[in-house]
Amino acid sequence: MDTGQASVEMGFSVNKDLVVENESEQTLAARRIIKDHIIHFNGVTNVEITRNMVVGTRNARARYANYLAQQKKEQEAEKRNKKKKRRN
């Protein structure tokens, strides 16, 4: 196996360890970014916690709630469109 393939296959191995059933691509990508960052700093205890990280974490729940609300609106609009199409 050449070294180019080794890094790709190692990435698949890492993804396999991270993946959870029914997990979205976005969540997997975020988990992979976090794991890569921790590896880059040789362990979680060596990662510097910045003010931006703290603020981002505090705002994460509100952003997620907004995301869920937007998804719900889109699903409702899709249902309305399907009903309109059935009537026509």
PyMOL Python script that loads the backbone (N, CA, C, O; Angstrom):
from pymol import cmd

cmd.read_pdbstr("""\
ATOM      1  N   MET A   1       0.849  -1.173   0.000  1.00  0.00           N
ATOM      2  CA  MET A   1       0.000   0.000   0.000  1.00  0.00           C
ATOM      3  C   MET A   1       0.895   1.236   0.000  1.00  0.00           C
ATOM      4  O   MET A   1       1.840   1.311   0.785  1.00  0.00           O
ATOM      5  N   ASP A   2       0.603   2.226  -0.889  1.00  0.00           N
ATOM      6  CA  ASP A   2       1.419   3.433  -0.883  1.00  0.00           C
ATOM      7  C   ASP A   2       0.964   4.353   0.238  1.00  0.00           C
ATOM      8  O   ASP A   2      -0.127   4.182   0.781  1.00  0.00           O
ATOM      9  N   THR A   3       1.805   5.338   0.588  1.00  0.00           N
ATOM     10  CA  THR A   3       1.515   6.191   1.743  1.00  0.00           C
ATOM     11  C   THR A   3       0.292   7.065   1.531  1.00  0.00           C
ATOM     12  O   THR A   3      -0.379   7.427   2.498  1.00  0.00           O
ATOM     13  N   GLY A   4      -0.017   7.418   0.264  1.00  0.00           N
ATOM     14  CA  GLY A   4      -1.220   8.193  -0.006  1.00  0.00           C
ATOM     15  C   GLY A   4      -2.463   7.434   0.384  1.00  0.00           C
ATOM     16  O   GLY A   4      -3.389   8.005   0.961  1.00  0.00           O
ATOM     17  N   GLN A   5      -2.493   6.174   0.081  1.00  0.00           N
ATOM     18  CA  GLN A   5      -3.632   5.332   0.434  1.00  0.00           C
ATOM     19  C   GLN A   5      -3.706   5.089   1.933  1.00  0.00           C
ATOM     20  O   GLN A   5      -4.797   4.979   2.494  1.00  0.00           O
ATOM     21  N   ALA A   6      -2.565   5.005   2.577  1.00  0.00           N
ATOM     22  CA  ALA A   6      -2.548   4.726   4.019  1.00  0.00           C
ATOM     23  C   ALA A   6      -3.293   5.813   4.790  1.00  0.00           C
ATOM     24  O   ALA A   6      -4.054   5.512   5.709  1.00  0.00           O
ATOM     25  N   SER A   7      -3.076   7.073   4.420  1.00  0.00           N
ATOM     26  CA  SER A   7      -3.743   8.165   5.143  1.00  0.00           C
ATOM     27  C   SER A   7      -5.249   8.143   4.882  1.00  0.00           C
ATOM     28  O   SER A   7      -6.042   8.433   5.778  1.00  0.00           O
ATOM     29  N   VAL A   8      -5.642   7.800   3.653  1.00  0.00           N
ATOM     30  CA  VAL A   8      -7.071   7.710   3.337  1.00  0.00           C
ATOM     31  C   VAL A   8      -7.711   6.581   4.133  1.00  0.00           C
ATOM     32  O   VAL A   8      -8.778   6.756   4.722  1.00  0.00           O
ATOM     33  N   GLU A   9      -7.056   5.419   4.150  1.00  0.00           N
ATOM     34  CA  GLU A   9      -7.611   4.275   4.881  1.00  0.00           C
ATOM     35  C   GLU A   9      -7.645   4.537   6.380  1.00  0.00           C
ATOM     36  O   GLU A   9      -8.567   4.095   7.065  1.00  0.00           O
ATOM     37  N   MET A  10      -6.650   5.251   6.895  1.00  0.00           N
ATOM     38  CA  MET A  10      -6.656   5.599   8.314  1.00  0.00           C
ATOM     39  C   MET A  10      -7.841   6.523   8.603  1.00  0.00           C
ATOM     40  O   MET A  10      -8.466   6.425   9.659  1.00  0.00           O
ATOM     41  N   GLY A  11      -8.152   7.430   7.650  1.00  0.00           N
ATOM     42  CA  GLY A  11      -9.302   8.316   7.807  1.00  0.00           C
ATOM     43  C   GLY A  11     -10.598   7.543   7.886  1.00  0.00           C
ATOM     44  O   GLY A  11     -11.478   7.882   8.678  1.00  0.00           O
ATOM     45  N   PHE A  12     -10.731   6.489   7.058  1.00  0.00           N
ATOM     46  CA  PHE A  12     -11.922   5.647   7.132  1.00  0.00           C
ATOM     47  C   PHE A  12     -12.021   4.973   8.494  1.00  0.00           C
ATOM     48  O   PHE A  12     -13.106   4.845   9.061  1.00  0.00           O
ATOM     49  N   SER A  13     -10.879   4.546   9.007  1.00  0.00           N
ATOM     50  CA  SER A  13     -10.857   3.889  10.310  1.00  0.00           C
ATOM     51  C   SER A  13     -11.316   4.855  11.401  1.00  0.00           C
ATOM     52  O   SER A  13     -12.099   4.488  12.276  1.00  0.00           O
ATOM     53  N   VAL A  14     -10.825   6.081  11.340  1.00  0.00           N
ATOM     54  CA  VAL A  14     -11.224   7.092  12.324  1.00  0.00           C
ATOM     55  C   VAL A  14     -12.709   7.366  12.204  1.00  0.00           C
ATOM     56  O   VAL A  14     -13.404   7.454  13.216  1.00  0.00           O
ATOM     57  N   ASN A  15     -13.217   7.504  10.966  1.00  0.00           N
ATOM     58  CA  ASN A  15     -14.645   7.753  10.767  1.00  0.00           C
ATOM     59  C   ASN A  15     -15.479   6.617  11.339  1.00  0.00           C
ATOM     60  O   ASN A  15     -16.530   6.853  11.935  1.00  0.00           O
ATOM     61  N   LYS A  16     -15.011   5.379  11.158  1.00  0.00           N
ATOM     62  CA  LYS A  16     -15.745   4.224  11.668  1.00  0.00           C
ATOM     63  C   LYS A  16     -15.857   4.302  13.190  1.00  0.00           C
ATOM     64  O   LYS A  16     -16.897   3.973  13.761  1.00  0.00           O
ATOM     65  N   ASP A  17     -14.778   4.740  13.839  1.00  0.00           N
ATOM     66  CA  ASP A  17     -14.793   4.868  15.295  1.00  0.00           C
ATOM     67  C   ASP A  17     -15.737   5.985  15.753  1.00  0.00           C
ATOM     68  O   ASP A  17     -16.316   5.903  16.836  1.00  0.00           O
ATOM     69  N   LEU A  18     -15.890   7.020  14.935  1.00  0.00           N
ATOM     70  CA  LEU A  18     -16.685   8.176  15.328  1.00  0.00           C
ATOM     71  C   LEU A  18     -18.168   8.048  14.995  1.00  0.00           C
ATOM     72  O   LEU A  18     -19.008   8.641  15.672  1.00  0.00           O
ATOM     73  N   VAL A  19     -18.491   7.288  13.971  1.00  0.00           N
ATOM     74  CA  VAL A  19     -19.860   7.278  13.464  1.00  0.00           C
ATOM     75  C   VAL A  19     -20.828   6.633  14.454  1.00  0.00           C
ATOM     76  O   VAL A  19     -20.521   5.636  15.107  1.00  0.00           O
ATOM     77  N   VAL A  20     -21.998   7.241  14.534  1.00  0.00           N
ATOM     78  CA  VAL A  20     -23.080   6.753  15.379  1.00  0.00           C
ATOM     79  C   VAL A  20     -24.261   6.500  14.442  1.00  0.00           C
ATOM     80  O   VAL A  20     -24.460   7.237  13.476  1.00  0.00           O
ATOM     81  N   GLU A  21     -25.034   5.469  14.727  1.00  0.00           N
ATOM     82  CA  GLU A  21     -26.163   5.144  13.866  1.00  0.00           C
ATOM     83  C   GLU A  21     -27.091   6.343  13.712  1.00  0.00           C
ATOM     84  O   GLU A  21     -27.375   7.044  14.684  1.00  0.00           O
ATOM     85  N   ASN A  22     -27.562   6.577  12.489  1.00  0.00           N
ATOM     86  CA  ASN A  22     -28.467   7.671  12.143  1.00  0.00           C
ATOM     87  C   ASN A  22     -27.863   9.057  12.365  1.00  0.00           C
ATOM     88  O   ASN A  22     -28.585  10.020  12.624  1.00  0.00           O
ATOM     89  N   GLU A  23     -26.565   9.149  12.265  1.00  0.00           N
ATOM     90  CA  GLU A  23     -25.893  10.425  12.463  1.00  0.00           C
ATOM     91  C   GLU A  23     -25.827  11.184  11.137  1.00  0.00           C
ATOM     92  O   GLU A  23     -25.574  10.585  10.092  1.00  0.00           O
ATOM     93  N   SER A  24     -26.051  12.485  11.175  1.00  0.00           N
ATOM     94  CA  SER A  24     -26.009  13.284   9.954  1.00  0.00           C
ATOM     95  C   SER A  24     -24.562  13.486   9.503  1.00  0.00           C
ATOM     96  O   SER A  24     -23.625  13.355  10.290  1.00  0.00           O
ATOM     97  N   GLU A  25     -24.408  13.805   8.228  1.00  0.00           N
ATOM     98  CA  GLU A  25     -23.075  14.073   7.688  1.00  0.00           C
ATOM     99  C   GLU A  25     -22.442  15.256   8.398  1.00  0.00           C
ATOM    100  O   GLU A  25     -21.242  15.257   8.674  1.00  0.00           O
ATOM    101  N   GLN A  26     -23.260  16.268   8.695  1.00  0.00           N
ATOM    102  CA  GLN A  26     -22.765  17.459   9.379  1.00  0.00           C
ATOM    103  C   GLN A  26     -22.176  17.105  10.743  1.00  0.00           C
ATOM    104  O   GLN A  26     -21.110  17.597  11.113  1.00  0.00           O
ATOM    105  N   THR A  27     -22.866  16.265  11.472  1.00  0.00           N
ATOM    106  CA  THR A  27     -22.405  15.873  12.800  1.00  0.00           C
ATOM    107  C   THR A  27     -21.118  15.075  12.704  1.00  0.00           C
ATOM    108  O   THR A  27     -20.191  15.292  13.486  1.00  0.00           O
ATOM    109  N   LEU A  28     -21.052  14.151  11.751  1.00  0.00           N
ATOM    110  CA  LEU A  28     -19.832  13.367  11.564  1.00  0.00           C
ATOM    111  C   LEU A  28     -18.664  14.273  11.208  1.00  0.00           C
ATOM    112  O   LEU A  28     -17.564  14.108  11.737  1.00  0.00           O
ATOM    113  N   ALA A  29     -18.897  15.230  10.314  1.00  0.00           N
ATOM    114  CA  ALA A  29     -17.830  16.156   9.920  1.00  0.00           C
ATOM    115  C   ALA A  29     -17.354  16.974  11.123  1.00  0.00           C
ATOM    116  O   ALA A  29     -16.153  17.177  11.301  1.00  0.00           O
ATOM    117  N   ALA A  30     -18.291  17.439  11.942  1.00  0.00           N
ATOM    118  CA  ALA A  30     -17.920  18.225  13.122  1.00  0.00           C
ATOM    119  C   ALA A  30     -17.117  17.383  14.102  1.00  0.00           C
ATOM    120  O   ALA A  30     -16.114  17.842  14.648  1.00  0.00           O
ATOM    121  N   ARG A  31     -17.558  16.153  14.322  1.00  0.00           N
ATOM    122  CA  ARG A  31     -16.828  15.267  15.240  1.00  0.00           C
ATOM    123  C   ARG A  31     -15.430  14.987  14.714  1.00  0.00           C
ATOM    124  O   ARG A  31     -14.476  14.916  15.488  1.00  0.00           O
ATOM    125  N   ARG A  32     -15.303  14.827  13.396  1.00  0.00           N
ATOM    126  CA  ARG A  32     -13.992  14.563  12.786  1.00  0.00           C
ATOM    127  C   ARG A  32     -13.060  15.765  12.948  1.00  0.00           C
ATOM    128  O   ARG A  32     -11.875  15.602  13.237  1.00  0.00           O
ATOM    129  N   ILE A  33     -13.599  16.967  12.760  1.00  0.00           N
ATOM    130  CA  ILE A  33     -12.805  18.186  12.936  1.00  0.00           C
ATOM    131  C   ILE A  33     -12.293  18.276  14.366  1.00  0.00           C
ATOM    132  O   ILE A  33     -11.126  18.596  14.593  1.00  0.00           O
ATOM    133  N   ILE A  34     -13.157  17.996  15.323  1.00  0.00           N
ATOM    134  CA  ILE A  34     -12.767  18.054  16.734  1.00  0.00           C
ATOM    135  C   ILE A  34     -11.682  17.026  17.025  1.00  0.00           C
ATOM    136  O   ILE A  34     -10.686  17.338  17.679  1.00  0.00           O
ATOM    137  N   LYS A  35     -11.871  15.800  16.541  1.00  0.00           N
ATOM    138  CA  LYS A  35     -10.878  14.749  16.791  1.00  0.00           C
ATOM    139  C   LYS A  35      -9.536  15.114  16.163  1.00  0.00           C
ATOM    140  O   LYS A  35      -8.493  14.936  16.793  1.00  0.00           O
ATOM    141  N   ASP A  36      -9.549  15.625  14.921  1.00  0.00           N
ATOM    142  CA  ASP A  36      -8.313  16.025  14.254  1.00  0.00           C
ATOM    143  C   ASP A  36      -7.610  17.137  15.018  1.00  0.00           C
ATOM    144  O   ASP A  36      -6.385  17.142  15.132  1.00  0.00           O
ATOM    145  N   HIS A  37      -8.390  18.081  15.543  1.00  0.00           N
ATOM    146  CA  HIS A  37      -7.822  19.191  16.315  1.00  0.00           C
ATOM    147  C   HIS A  37      -7.147  18.671  17.585  1.00  0.00           C
ATOM    148  O   HIS A  37      -6.046  19.097  17.934  1.00  0.00           O
ATOM    149  N   ILE A  38      -7.813  17.756  18.261  1.00  0.00           N
ATOM    150  CA  ILE A  38      -7.238  17.182  19.489  1.00  0.00           C
ATOM    151  C   ILE A  38      -5.956  16.419  19.169  1.00  0.00           C
ATOM    152  O   ILE A  38      -4.970  16.524  19.898  1.00  0.00           O
ATOM    153  N   ILE A  39      -5.968  15.655  18.084  1.00  0.00           N
ATOM    154  CA  ILE A  39      -4.760  14.918  17.677  1.00  0.00           C
ATOM    155  C   ILE A  39      -3.634  15.896  17.357  1.00  0.00           C
ATOM    156  O   ILE A  39      -2.484  15.662  17.727  1.00  0.00           O
ATOM    157  N   HIS A  40      -3.960  16.994  16.669  1.00  0.00           N
ATOM    158  CA  HIS A  40      -2.956  18.002  16.307  1.00  0.00           C
ATOM    159  C   HIS A  40      -2.244  18.550  17.545  1.00  0.00           C
ATOM    160  O   HIS A  40      -1.049  18.843  17.503  1.00  0.00           O
ATOM    161  N   PHE A  41      -2.983  18.685  18.645  1.00  0.00           N
ATOM    162  CA  PHE A  41      -2.398  19.214  19.880  1.00  0.00           C
ATOM    163  C   PHE A  41      -1.923  18.128  20.837  1.00  0.00           C
ATOM    164  O   PHE A  41      -1.632  18.408  21.999  1.00  0.00           O
ATOM    165  N   ASN A  42      -1.844  16.897  20.355  1.00  0.00           N
ATOM    166  CA  ASN A  42      -1.345  15.769  21.158  1.00  0.00           C
ATOM    167  C   ASN A  42      -2.147  15.535  22.429  1.00  0.00           C
ATOM    168  O   ASN A  42      -1.572  15.272  23.485  1.00  0.00           O
ATOM    169  N   GLY A  43      -3.450  15.626  22.340  1.00  0.00           N
ATOM    170  CA  GLY A  43      -4.302  15.298  23.481  1.00  0.00           C
ATOM    171  C   GLY A  43      -5.200  16.441  23.881  1.00  0.00           C
ATOM    172  O   GLY A  43      -4.891  17.612  23.659  1.00  0.00           O
ATOM    173  N   VAL A  44      -6.313  16.081  24.473  1.00  0.00           N
ATOM    174  CA  VAL A  44      -7.324  17.067  24.837  1.00  0.00           C
ATOM    175  C   VAL A  44      -6.816  18.035  25.912  1.00  0.00           C
ATOM    176  O   VAL A  44      -7.252  19.185  25.957  1.00  0.00           O
ATOM    177  N   THR A  45      -5.921  17.593  26.757  1.00  0.00           N
ATOM    178  CA  THR A  45      -5.422  18.471  27.823  1.00  0.00           C
ATOM    179  C   THR A  45      -4.488  19.558  27.290  1.00  0.00           C
ATOM    180  O   THR A  45      -4.175  20.507  28.009  1.00  0.00           O
ATOM    181  N   ASN A  46      -4.043  19.430  26.050  1.00  0.00           N
ATOM    182  CA  ASN A  46      -3.150  20.428  25.463  1.00  0.00           C
ATOM    183  C   ASN A  46      -3.880  21.428  24.571  1.00  0.00           C
ATOM    184  O   ASN A  46      -3.247  22.334  24.027  1.00  0.00           O
ATOM    185  N   VAL A  47      -5.181  21.288  24.410  1.00  0.00           N
ATOM    186  CA  VAL A  47      -5.955  22.200  23.572  1.00  0.00           C
ATOM    187  C   VAL A  47      -6.234  23.469  24.363  1.00  0.00           C
ATOM    188  O   VAL A  47      -6.767  23.419  25.472  1.00  0.00           O
ATOM    189  N   GLU A  48      -5.867  24.603  23.782  1.00  0.00           N
ATOM    190  CA  GLU A  48      -6.121  25.886  24.443  1.00  0.00           C
ATOM    191  C   GLU A  48      -7.591  26.253  24.263  1.00  0.00           C
ATOM    192  O   GLU A  48      -8.108  26.231  23.146  1.00  0.00           O
ATOM    193  N   ILE A  49      -8.253  26.586  25.352  1.00  0.00           N
ATOM    194  CA  ILE A  49      -9.647  26.998  25.313  1.00  0.00           C
ATOM    195  C   ILE A  49      -9.675  28.513  25.149  1.00  0.00           C
ATOM    196  O   ILE A  49      -9.312  29.250  26.066  1.00  0.00           O
ATOM    197  N   THR A  50     -10.103  28.971  23.984  1.00  0.00           N
ATOM    198  CA  THR A  50     -10.126  30.400  23.691  1.00  0.00           C
ATOM    199  C   THR A  50     -11.487  31.001  24.032  1.00  0.00           C
ATOM    200  O   THR A  50     -12.468  30.284  24.232  1.00  0.00           O
ATOM    201  N   ARG A  51     -11.525  32.302  24.094  1.00  0.00           N
ATOM    202  CA  ARG A  51     -12.787  33.013  24.353  1.00  0.00           C
ATOM    203  C   ARG A  51     -13.801  32.704  23.246  1.00  0.00           C
ATOM    204  O   ARG A  51     -14.982  32.501  23.528  1.00  0.00           O
ATOM    205  N   ASN A  52     -13.345  32.668  21.993  1.00  0.00           N
ATOM    206  CA  ASN A  52     -14.249  32.361  20.879  1.00  0.00           C
ATOM    207  C   ASN A  52     -14.856  30.971  21.027  1.00  0.00           C
ATOM    208  O   ASN A  52     -16.020  30.764  20.683  1.00  0.00           O
ATOM    209  N   MET A  53     -14.091  30.032  21.527  1.00  0.00           N
ATOM    210  CA  MET A  53     -14.614  28.675  21.731  1.00  0.00           C
ATOM    211  C   MET A  53     -15.701  28.680  22.804  1.00  0.00           C
ATOM    212  O   MET A  53     -16.730  28.022  22.655  1.00  0.00           O
ATOM    213  N   VAL A  54     -15.472  29.411  23.866  1.00  0.00           N
ATOM    214  CA  VAL A  54     -16.441  29.477  24.962  1.00  0.00           C
ATOM    215  C   VAL A  54     -17.733  30.144  24.480  1.00  0.00           C
ATOM    216  O   VAL A  54     -18.829  29.650  24.746  1.00  0.00           O
ATOM    217  N   VAL A  55     -17.599  31.268  23.771  1.00  0.00           N
ATOM    218  CA  VAL A  55     -18.775  31.981  23.256  1.00  0.00           C
ATOM    219  C   VAL A  55     -19.520  31.097  22.262  1.00  0.00           C
ATOM    220  O   VAL A  55     -20.749  31.027  22.291  1.00  0.00           O
ATOM    221  N   GLY A  56     -18.785  30.423  21.384  1.00  0.00           N
ATOM    222  CA  GLY A  56     -19.412  29.536  20.410  1.00  0.00           C
ATOM    223  C   GLY A  56     -20.171  28.408  21.071  1.00  0.00           C
ATOM    224  O   GLY A  56     -21.249  28.029  20.614  1.00  0.00           O
ATOM    225  N   THR A  57     -19.629  27.877  22.124  1.00  0.00           N
ATOM    226  CA  THR A  57     -20.285  26.794  22.856  1.00  0.00           C
ATOM    227  C   THR A  57     -21.547  27.293  23.540  1.00  0.00           C
ATOM    228  O   THR A  57     -22.575  26.616  23.532  1.00  0.00           O
ATOM    229  N   ARG A  58     -21.468  28.468  24.126  1.00  0.00           N
ATOM    230  CA  ARG A  58     -22.639  29.030  24.800  1.00  0.00           C
ATOM    231  C   ARG A  58     -23.781  29.272  23.817  1.00  0.00           C
ATOM    232  O   ARG A  58     -24.950  29.114  24.169  1.00  0.00           O
ATOM    233  N   ASN A  59     -23.445  29.653  22.596  1.00  0.00           N
ATOM    234  CA  ASN A  59     -24.466  29.961  21.602  1.00  0.00           C
ATOM    235  C   ASN A  59     -24.935  28.733  20.824  1.00  0.00           C
ATOM    236  O   ASN A  59     -25.892  28.824  20.054  1.00  0.00           O
ATOM    237  N   ALA A  60     -24.290  27.608  21.008  1.00  0.00           N
ATOM    238  CA  ALA A  60     -24.587  26.413  20.211  1.00  0.00           C
ATOM    239  C   ALA A  60     -26.028  25.951  20.384  1.00  0.00           C
ATOM    240  O   ALA A  60     -26.670  25.588  19.399  1.00  0.00           O
ATOM    241  N   ARG A  61     -26.539  25.954  21.565  1.00  0.00           N
ATOM    242  CA  ARG A  61     -27.902  25.463  21.804  1.00  0.00           C
ATOM    243  C   ARG A  61     -28.928  26.341  21.086  1.00  0.00           C
ATOM    244  O   ARG A  61     -29.878  25.828  20.495  1.00  0.00           O
ATOM    245  N   ALA A  62     -28.739  27.653  21.137  1.00  0.00           N
ATOM    246  CA  ALA A  62     -29.660  28.572  20.458  1.00  0.00           C
ATOM    247  C   ALA A  62     -29.589  28.374  18.946  1.00  0.00           C
ATOM    248  O   ALA A  62     -30.619  28.391  18.272  1.00  0.00           O
ATOM    249  N   ARG A  63     -28.386  28.187  18.408  1.00  0.00           N
ATOM    250  CA  ARG A  63     -28.247  27.945  16.970  1.00  0.00           C
ATOM    251  C   ARG A  63     -28.928  26.639  16.582  1.00  0.00           C
ATOM    252  O   ARG A  63     -29.562  26.562  15.530  1.00  0.00           O
ATOM    253  N   TYR A  64     -28.806  25.623  17.412  1.00  0.00           N
ATOM    254  CA  TYR A  64     -29.437  24.328  17.138  1.00  0.00           C
ATOM    255  C   TYR A  64     -30.964  24.463  17.172  1.00  0.00           C
ATOM    256  O   TYR A  64     -31.658  23.902  16.324  1.00  0.00           O
ATOM    257  N   ALA A  65     -31.474  25.201  18.145  1.00  0.00           N
ATOM    258  CA  ALA A  65     -32.918  25.411  18.232  1.00  0.00           C
ATOM    259  C   ALA A  65     -33.418  26.149  16.992  1.00  0.00           C
ATOM    260  O   ALA A  65     -34.479  25.816  16.464  1.00  0.00           O
ATOM    261  N   ASN A  66     -32.673  27.140  16.523  1.00  0.00           N
ATOM    262  CA  ASN A  66     -33.037  27.853  15.300  1.00  0.00           C
ATOM    263  C   ASN A  66     -33.013  26.924  14.092  1.00  0.00           C
ATOM    264  O   ASN A  66     -33.886  26.989  13.227  1.00  0.00           O
ATOM    265  N   TYR A  67     -32.013  26.067  14.044  1.00  0.00           N
ATOM    266  CA  TYR A  67     -31.909  25.092  12.959  1.00  0.00           C
ATOM    267  C   TYR A  67     -33.122  24.163  12.955  1.00  0.00           C
ATOM    268  O   TYR A  67     -33.706  23.914  11.901  1.00  0.00           O
ATOM    269  N   LEU A  68     -33.498  23.658  14.106  1.00  0.00           N
ATOM    270  CA  LEU A  68     -34.657  22.769  14.202  1.00  0.00           C
ATOM    271  C   LEU A  68     -35.939  23.488  13.789  1.00  0.00           C
ATOM    272  O   LEU A  68     -36.780  22.912  13.099  1.00  0.00           O
ATOM    273  N   ALA A  69     -36.090  24.741  14.207  1.00  0.00           N
ATOM    274  CA  ALA A  69     -37.274  25.513  13.840  1.00  0.00           C
ATOM    275  C   ALA A  69     -37.329  25.718  12.328  1.00  0.00           C
ATOM    276  O   ALA A  69     -38.399  25.624  11.727  1.00  0.00           O
ATOM    277  N   GLN A  70     -36.195  25.992  11.720  1.00  0.00           N
ATOM    278  CA  GLN A  70     -36.130  26.179  10.271  1.00  0.00           C
ATOM    279  C   GLN A  70     -36.481  24.881   9.540  1.00  0.00           C
ATOM    280  O   GLN A  70     -37.202  24.905   8.543  1.00  0.00           O
ATOM    281  N   GLN A  71     -35.975  23.755  10.034  1.00  0.00           N
ATOM    282  CA  GLN A  71     -36.278  22.458   9.442  1.00  0.00           C
ATOM    283  C   GLN A  71     -37.776  22.176   9.512  1.00  0.00           C
ATOM    284  O   GLN A  71     -38.366  21.670   8.558  1.00  0.00           O
ATOM    285  N   LYS A  72     -38.380  22.506  10.644  1.00  0.00           N
ATOM    286  CA  LYS A  72     -39.816  22.281  10.823  1.00  0.00           C
ATOM    287  C   LYS A  72     -40.618  23.134   9.837  1.00  0.00           C
ATOM    288  O   LYS A  72     -41.579  22.654   9.236  1.00  0.00           O
ATOM    289  N   LYS A  73     -40.218  24.406   9.670  1.00  0.00           N
ATOM    290  CA  LYS A  73     -40.897  25.283   8.724  1.00  0.00           C
ATOM    291  C   LYS A  73     -40.798  24.726   7.299  1.00  0.00           C
ATOM    292  O   LYS A  73     -41.778  24.727   6.553  1.00  0.00           O
ATOM    293  N   GLU A  74     -39.611  24.256   6.937  1.00  0.00           N
ATOM    294  CA  GLU A  74     -39.407  23.707   5.595  1.00  0.00           C
ATOM    295  C   GLU A  74     -40.260  22.455   5.374  1.00  0.00           C
ATOM    296  O   GLU A  74     -40.830  22.275   4.298  1.00  0.00           O
ATOM    297  N   GLN A  75     -40.345  21.604   6.375  1.00  0.00           N
ATOM    298  CA  GLN A  75     -41.161  20.393   6.259  1.00  0.00           C
ATOM    299  C   GLN A  75     -42.644  20.741   6.128  1.00  0.00           C
ATOM    300  O   GLN A  75     -43.360  20.130   5.335  1.00  0.00           O
ATOM    301  N   GLU A  76     -43.099  21.717   6.902  1.00  0.00           N
ATOM    302  CA  GLU A  76     -44.494  22.137   6.825  1.00  0.00           C
ATOM    303  C   GLU A  76     -44.808  22.742   5.460  1.00  0.00           C
ATOM    304  O   GLU A  76     -45.870  22.490   4.891  1.00  0.00           O
ATOM    305  N   ALA A  77     -43.876  23.543   4.937  1.00  0.00           N
ATOM    306  CA  ALA A  77     -44.069  24.139   3.613  1.00  0.00           C
ATOM    307  C   ALA A  77     -44.110  23.044   2.542  1.00  0.00           C
ATOM    308  O   ALA A  77     -44.893  23.123   1.595  1.00  0.00           O
ATOM    309  N   GLU A  78     -43.281  22.050   2.695  1.00  0.00           N
ATOM    310  CA  GLU A  78     -43.255  20.931   1.750  1.00  0.00           C
ATOM    311  C   GLU A  78     -44.588  20.172   1.784  1.00  0.00           C
ATOM    312  O   GLU A  78     -45.116  19.792   0.739  1.00  0.00           O
ATOM    313  N   LYS A  79     -45.120  19.957   2.974  1.00  0.00           N
ATOM    314  CA  LYS A  79     -46.418  19.277   3.108  1.00  0.00           C
ATOM    315  C   LYS A  79     -47.524  20.090   2.433  1.00  0.00           C
ATOM    316  O   LYS A  79     -48.370  19.534   1.732  1.00  0.00           O
ATOM    317  N   ARG A  80     -47.514  21.411   2.648  1.00  0.00           N
ATOM    318  CA  ARG A  80     -48.522  22.270   2.022  1.00  0.00           C
ATOM    319  C   ARG A  80     -48.427  22.204   0.494  1.00  0.00           C
ATOM    320  O   ARG A  80     -49.442  22.146  -0.199  1.00  0.00           O
ATOM    321  N   ASN A  81     -47.198  22.212  -0.015  1.00  0.00           N
ATOM    322  CA  ASN A  81     -47.002  22.132  -1.464  1.00  0.00           C
ATOM    323  C   ASN A  81     -47.518  20.810  -2.017  1.00  0.00           C
ATOM    324  O   ASN A  81     -48.115  20.785  -3.093  1.00  0.00           O
ATOM    325  N   LYS A  82     -47.302  19.728  -1.311  1.00  0.00           N
ATOM    326  CA  LYS A  82     -47.786  18.413  -1.754  1.00  0.00           C
ATOM    327  C   LYS A  82     -49.310  18.388  -1.785  1.00  0.00           C
ATOM    328  O   LYS A  82     -49.908  17.840  -2.711  1.00  0.00           O
ATOM    329  N   LYS A  83     -49.941  18.986  -0.764  1.00  0.00           N
ATOM    330  CA  LYS A  83     -51.404  19.031  -0.716  1.00  0.00           C
ATOM    331  C   LYS A  83     -51.951  19.850  -1.882  1.00  0.00           C
ATOM    332  O   LYS A  83     -52.957  19.480  -2.486  1.00  0.00           O
ATOM    333  N   LYS A  84     -51.283  20.973  -2.200  1.00  0.00           N
ATOM    334  CA  LYS A  84     -51.716  21.807  -3.323  1.00  0.00           C
ATOM    335  C   LYS A  84     -51.612  21.039  -4.629  1.00  0.00           C
ATOM    336  O   LYS A  84     -52.506  21.121  -5.471  1.00  0.00           O
ATOM    337  N   LYS A  85     -50.534  20.296  -4.804  1.00  0.00           N
ATOM    338  CA  LYS A  85     -50.336  19.535  -6.022  1.00  0.00           C
ATOM    339  C   LYS A  85     -51.410  18.453  -6.171  1.00  0.00           C
ATOM    340  O   LYS A  85     -51.869  18.186  -7.281  1.00  0.00           O
ATOM    341  N   ARG A  86     -51.803  17.842  -5.079  1.00  0.00           N
ATOM    342  CA  ARG A  86     -52.837  16.803  -5.104  1.00  0.00           C
ATOM    343  C   ARG A  86     -54.181  17.370  -5.523  1.00  0.00           C
ATOM    344  O   ARG A  86     -54.943  16.720  -6.238  1.00  0.00           O
ATOM    345  N   ARG A  87     -54.468  18.576  -5.077  1.00  0.00           N
ATOM    346  CA  ARG A  87     -55.741  19.215  -5.402  1.00  0.00           C
ATOM    347  C   ARG A  87     -55.833  19.573  -6.883  1.00  0.00           C
ATOM    348  O   ARG A  87     -56.910  19.526  -7.479  1.00  0.00           O
ATOM    349  N   ASN A  88     -54.704  19.927  -7.461  1.00  0.00           N
ATOM    350  CA  ASN A  88     -54.687  20.368  -8.868  1.00  0.00           C
ATOM    351  C   ASN A  88     -54.677  19.200  -9.751  1.00  0.00           C
ATOM    352  O   ASN A  88     -54.662  19.349 -10.973  1.00  0.00           O
TER     353      ASN A  88
END
""", "prot")
cmd.dss("prot")
cmd.show_as("cartoon", "prot")
cmd.util.cbc("prot")
cmd.orient("prot")
